[in-house]
Amino acid sequence: MDNPNIRNMLIERPPKIAYFSMEIGLRNDLPTYSGGLGVLAGDTIKAAADLGLPLVAITLLYRKGYFRQQLDLNGSQSEKPVDWNPADLLTELDGITVRVTIAGREVALRPWVYPVRGATGGTIPVFFLDSDLPENHPDDRRLTWHLYGGDQRYRLAQEIILGIGGVRLLRELHIHTIQNYHMNEGHAALLTIELLRVHKRSIQETWDAEHVWDYYHVRYLCVFTTHTPVPAGHDRFPYGLVDEMLRSDYVPRETIEKVAGSHELNMTQLALNLSRYTNAVSKKHCEVSRRMFPNYDIKSVTNGVHSVTWTTPEFQALYDRHIPDWRQDSFMLRNAIAIPDAEIVIAHRAAKERLLALVQKRTGIVLDPEILTIGFARRSATYKRADLVFHDLERLRRIARDVGKMQFVFAGKAHPRDQPGKDLIKHIIDAARGLAGDIPVVYLEEYNMDLGLLVTTGVDLWLNNPDRPHEASGTSGMKAAHNGVPNFSVLDGWWIEGYIEGITGWAIGRKPDDSDLHVDESDADAESLYEKLEQKIVPTYYGQQDRWVDTMKYAISFNASFFNTYRMILEYYSNIYFL
């Protein structure tokens, strides 16, 4: 897509929504995402394109990606940069340069664009800001190399580029029609500072230096989605660093303190104070967020996944035959309940065999397609408790021996600086050795979008057991449901809204309540997990196939038809963007 086509498209259909996200996952070979947040952003953009919504998206171009994961025989993770050429996938916008000032130096940014074309002909441009230009200082050229890399200084520089540089890009492109600046997480909150500068009123207009900053107008323009239910996960920067990086070129320090906190720049507080609408990403997450930020009106829009992207080819063909409108209307997946059982079984068997073939190719381990295969593929963080199922190896071994065989497929990356997350991977590898000969366990390295599709569609049961209430939403289980894979999950995030016990899947542990948890519930949750496997799940899989297939169809009809980005983006569009 060349520059004239970009301009023509923006003129013919002026965007009204600007979607800002630190990471966006559109395809596997475009390594500008790390996990769920980025994939959600990509799925949101795809749904908006399918529905022809007037949206434009802005992120950063990471020339070295997130990282490539390598695991040694002991499960120790090491990282390597991603080797890719942006010119193979993106178009550089020649003649368009955006400039920001970081630590007193002017940094030039060149945008690249990727057009996301929807099922009904809509196209949404996604712009990637790149600081790796010859005219920049060598240190500044590296600012957009690594996603979530470096120290606080590096992170703040990237957030200046995203928020301030992103707003300036829109003006450079002569886009003056934006009615909604959507911040997907607090990383983008500095866009509000740029909007304050842009909409600053003259002293002659207000006759009051305090009121030259039009907080009300900026608030009217902005909406904010928070994804993080843990206080430590919200970006904060000391004002000493802010003074160094922003100087006084943007907005005075005292003005920022009024909306971002008096002791440090809190990006979430900044976004909350300068947004007219804030939403969490599930109903439970909304409750948690309201407790974290009691002085703010926070609502909820539960996440979804892009149905076509996360449906395996066999199920796509199945839906094409029986639900011909599903690609344009994900709500139609509710009619999957009428698909013949045999066709569901055949489609799932093909997806399962594809996954097991990959396992054999990568690891040399041959898994049996007749055995109940349980999958877990998430970012390796301790609160996700990927190793909970190995809480009592003898109990698990006894269930597999006396009730029915099981095998496990794991995948997931730990952040390079998250040593506990890396240790979690090693613990799973150790458990696999301890179960050798009784229960096969494999851990697949280099978890990405392609592997995520293979695992979520190829296993028989999707396992998810976060430490409550730390799962803001979770979307991997939604992907599984699109392919008839039932969920077996702790009641947190979206699963509270999606589960019907024994119908769409099974719950682990206690029912949710309004309490904040300050105790380790691993023992009780592990006991619940083993009890459900022993008494309900394994016996149903091996002894009641009709009932198991019913659960698969209910997962599609009840879960996939609702927990998708069509429903999600329509909620944003009707209840938030143009309320």
Secondary structure as UniProt FT lines:
FT   HELIX           3..12
FT   STRAND          17..21
FT   TURN            28..29
FT   HELIX           36..50
FT   TURN            51..52
FT   STRAND          55..60
FT   TURN            63..64
FT   STRAND          68..71
FT   TURN            73..74
FT   STRAND          77..80
FT   HELIX           86..88
FT   STRAND          91..92
FT   TURN            94..95
FT   STRAND          98..102
FT   TURN            103..104
FT   STRAND          105..117
FT   TURN            119..120
FT   STRAND          123..130
FT   TURN            134..135
FT   HELIX           138..141
FT   HELIX           142..144
FT   TURN            147..148
FT   HELIX           152..160
FT   HELIX           161..165
FT   HELIX           166..172
FT   TURN            173..174
FT   STRAND          180..184
FT   HELIX           186..188
FT   TURN            189..190
FT   HELIX           191..198
FT   HELIX           203..206
FT   HELIX           209..211
FT   HELIX           215..221
FT   STRAND          222..225
FT   HELIX           231..233
FT   STRAND          236..238
FT   HELIX           239..246
FT   TURN            247..248
FT   HELIX           253..260
FT   STRAND          264..266
FT   HELIX           267..273
FT   STRAND          277..280
FT   HELIX           283..292
FT   TURN            294..295
FT   STRAND          298..300
FT   TURN            307..310
FT   HELIX           313..322
FT   TURN            324..328
FT   HELIX           330..338
FT   HELIX           341..363
FT   TURN            369..370
FT   STRAND          372..377
FT   HELIX           382..384
FT   TURN            386..387
FT   HELIX           388..390
FT   HELIX           393..402
FT   STRAND          406..411
FT   TURN            416..417
FT   HELIX           419..434
FT   TURN            435..438
FT   STRAND          441..444
FT   HELIX           449..458
FT   STRAND          461..464
FT   TURN            468..469
FT   HELIX           476..481
FT   TURN            482..484
FT   STRAND          487..490
FT   TURN            493..494
FT   HELIX           495..498
FT   TURN            502..504
FT   STRAND          505..508
FT   HELIX           522..532
FT   HELIX           533..537
FT   HELIX           538..543
FT   HELIX           545..554
FT   HELIX           555..560
FT   TURN            561..562
FT   HELIX           565..572
FT   HELIX           573..577
//
